[in-house]
Amino acid sequence: MTPHLETPLVHRAITSPVGAVLSTRPYEWLKRRSLPREFRTFRVRAVADATADEGVDAFLDELGTERVTKRDRLRSALGRHAGRKRARDALEARWESVFWDGGDETLAERVALESDRREASGRLAQATDVRRAVPDAVDVPPVGVDVPDPGEAMDEWEDRIDAPEEVYAAPDSMPDVETSATVPGPGTREYWVRFPSPSSYVDAPAFAKVVEPDARRDERPTLVYGGGLGMQNDQLPYWPEEEYAGRELAARGYRAVLPTSPWHGRRERPGRYSGEPYLAAPPVSFVELYAAQLQEWAVLTAWAREQGAPVVGVGGVSLGGIATLLLAGFCGPWPDETTPDLAFPAAMTTRLDRVLVESDLTELLGVRDAVREEGWTPGRLANFAPLLTAPNDPGLPPERVFPFAGRRDRMAPYRDAHDLLRRWDVPPQNRTEWDAGHFGVLVRLVRRSTYQDAVDAQFDWLAD
């Protein structure tokens, strides 16, 4: 039997009958309460990555605290963390050479390297020793905020506020897309693509993983699907989108392209965890991420068409769902090759100015207070709103938009998105609305086939 990547056991557990507990209200409540602790862990790990070799004082200074009494224990923990990072970095360098520089390794060697790389990255992400040496009582904020001054931001963005279609325009030119070596998955053929981001707001190359049926055929309907805030994607052994969006759709004969969002995963900024720059400097950081995301998805859409895809859809969950809704709104004037045929947003919202003052997420992570303290009143945020919401008229035909949402979602409040979809005249039969909160939507995407069934049906309809 040919060696191949395996579906992680955790995914099998989630999709088994045992995983039904994750669809309950008590689980959503517990998950919500755990968010500040989880994001503090992310931050401790990111700061340790950047400072572990520099010692205790550098780590504490960057973390913004001095309240650690067992310095010797922390010093030892940082030393072990630095060792794990060196081991992970060595595997990443080896992976770069093997998958991008044209090595002659066998499929079995590539499978082993990819598995080892992700396992090492996952161990590093846990930052177990450092977390234990930094007690929970230490007041480490979940986000290292750097909110811009309202007056300066308004001055800088004044002209673009009146022309959001220019901020969310397609790229002026298409960069060259580079393709990696392949690795077999569970009935799939998997590889990566990368290219210089066409956006001026990010400085790291854009990456996406591609998952398709193992029987190679380029002319496959393709879905570009974006994950949520904080996702580390292929930097962890288990990446939900890889399974329920990538491998599940490949099993149905389609290609899935799974982008890494700006400032996430292998595009993290040093000292910042996945997605932290987005949370740290709103509302400007919100605009910059989505503007970059949309341009990168335009490149991936054009690339899929170049491969022969007869139909290209875009979709995503949470942050990826918001990006999908924005793209569906602003893509009207885009060139045909960059414009998708269908949109499948999930767990999305719009009016991101309101998210900053109403979302449970921004409250739990301290972002709401930081925005308020910097002087961003609801009125000032509303002035920025044209750059923080999809337009009133869709760029795609409304019958080609298929939203999935939770009526109880308080992380990405559905109310404004629901109103926008009605203004767009998205047919009621296109909308899937669950009695669920934000995490309930994600669990249903993983455990049920409703989303994949919709993609399947619409791809088949347009391809015929």
PEUR-V852842 format. One record per backbone hydrogen bond with DSSP energy under -1.0 kcal/mol. CO is the residue of the C=O (numbers start at 1). NH is the residue of the N-H. If there is no record, write none. Layout:
co: {CO | CO}
nh: {NH | NH}
This chain:
co: {8 | 9 | 10 | 11 | 16 | 17 | 18 | 19 | 20 | 21 | 24 | 25 | 26 | 27 | 28 | 29 | 30 | 32 | 34 | 35 | 36 | 37 | 38 | 39 | 40 | 41 | 42 | 43 | 44 | 45 | 46 | 47 | 48 | 51 | 55 | 56 | 57 | 58 | 59 | 60 | 60 | 66 | 69 | 70 | 71 | 72 | 73 | 74 | 75 | 76 | 77 | 78 | 79 | 80 | 81 | 82 | 83 | 84 | 85 | 86 | 87 | 88 | 89 | 90 | 91 | 92 | 93 | 94 | 95 | 96 | 97 | 99 | 106 | 107 | 108 | 109 | 110 | 111 | 112 | 113 | 114 | 115 | 116 | 117 | 118 | 119 | 120 | 121 | 122 | 127 | 128 | 129 | 135 | 138 | 143 | 149 | 150 | 151 | 152 | 153 | 157 | 160 | 163 | 164 | 166 | 178 | 183 | 184 | 185 | 187 | 188 | 189 | 190 | 191 | 192 | 193 | 194 | 195 | 206 | 207 | 208 | 209 | 210 | 211 | 212 | 214 | 218 | 221 | 222 | 223 | 224 | 226 | 228 | 232 | 233 | 239 | 240 | 240 | 241 | 241 | 242 | 243 | 246 | 247 | 249 | 250 | 255 | 256 | 257 | 258 | 261 | 263 | 264 | 265 | 269 | 273 | 275 | 276 | 277 | 280 | 281 | 283 | 284 | 285 | 286 | 287 | 288 | 289 | 290 | 291 | 292 | 293 | 294 | 295 | 296 | 297 | 298 | 299 | 300 | 301 | 302 | 303 | 304 | 305 | 311 | 312 | 312 | 313 | 314 | 315 | 316 | 317 | 318 | 319 | 320 | 321 | 322 | 323 | 324 | 325 | 326 | 327 | 328 | 328 | 331 | 335 | 342 | 343 | 344 | 345 | 346 | 351 | 351 | 352 | 354 | 354 | 355 | 359 | 360 | 361 | 362 | 363 | 366 | 367 | 368 | 369 | 370 | 371 | 372 | 375 | 377 | 378 | 379 | 384 | 385 | 388 | 397 | 398 | 400 | 403 | 404 | 405 | 406 | 410 | 414 | 415 | 416 | 417 | 418 | 419 | 420 | 421 | 427 | 428 | 432 | 434 | 434 | 436 | 437 | 438 | 439 | 440 | 441 | 442 | 443 | 444 | 449 | 450 | 451 | 452 | 453 | 454 | 455 | 456 | 457 | 458 | 459 | 460}
nh: {12 | 13 | 14 | 15 | 19 | 20 | 21 | 22 | 23 | 24 | 28 | 29 | 30 | 31 | 32 | 33 | 34 | 35 | 38 | 39 | 40 | 41 | 42 | 43 | 44 | 45 | 46 | 47 | 48 | 49 | 50 | 51 | 52 | 54 | 59 | 60 | 61 | 62 | 63 | 64 | 65 | 68 | 71 | 74 | 75 | 76 | 77 | 78 | 79 | 80 | 81 | 82 | 83 | 84 | 85 | 86 | 87 | 88 | 89 | 90 | 91 | 92 | 93 | 94 | 95 | 96 | 97 | 98 | 99 | 100 | 101 | 181 | 110 | 111 | 112 | 113 | 114 | 115 | 116 | 117 | 118 | 119 | 120 | 121 | 122 | 123 | 124 | 125 | 126 | 131 | 132 | 133 | 138 | 140 | 145 | 153 | 154 | 155 | 156 | 157 | 161 | 163 | 166 | 168 | 169 | 194 | 190 | 5 | 187 | 214 | 185 | 212 | 183 | 210 | 180 | 208 | 178 | 206 | 195 | 260 | 193 | 258 | 191 | 256 | 189 | 216 | 220 | 255 | 313 | 257 | 315 | 317 | 231 | 235 | 236 | 242 | 243 | 244 | 245 | 246 | 247 | 248 | 250 | 251 | 254 | 253 | 223 | 211 | 225 | 209 | 264 | 275 | 267 | 268 | 272 | 276 | 279 | 280 | 281 | 146 | 285 | 287 | 288 | 289 | 290 | 291 | 292 | 293 | 294 | 295 | 296 | 297 | 298 | 299 | 300 | 301 | 302 | 303 | 304 | 305 | 306 | 307 | 309 | 308 | 222 | 341 | 342 | 224 | 344 | 226 | 346 | 320 | 322 | 323 | 324 | 325 | 326 | 327 | 328 | 329 | 330 | 331 | 395 | 396 | 334 | 338 | 314 | 402 | 316 | 404 | 318 | 354 | 355 | 356 | 357 | 358 | 359 | 363 | 364 | 365 | 368 | 366 | 370 | 371 | 372 | 373 | 374 | 376 | 375 | 377 | 381 | 382 | 383 | 387 | 388 | 352 | 400 | 401 | 343 | 432 | 347 | 434 | 409 | 360 | 418 | 419 | 420 | 421 | 422 | 423 | 424 | 426 | 430 | 431 | 405 | 407 | 436 | 408 | 441 | 442 | 443 | 444 | 445 | 446 | 447 | 448 | 453 | 454 | 455 | 456 | 457 | 458 | 459 | 460 | 461 | 462 | 463 | 464}
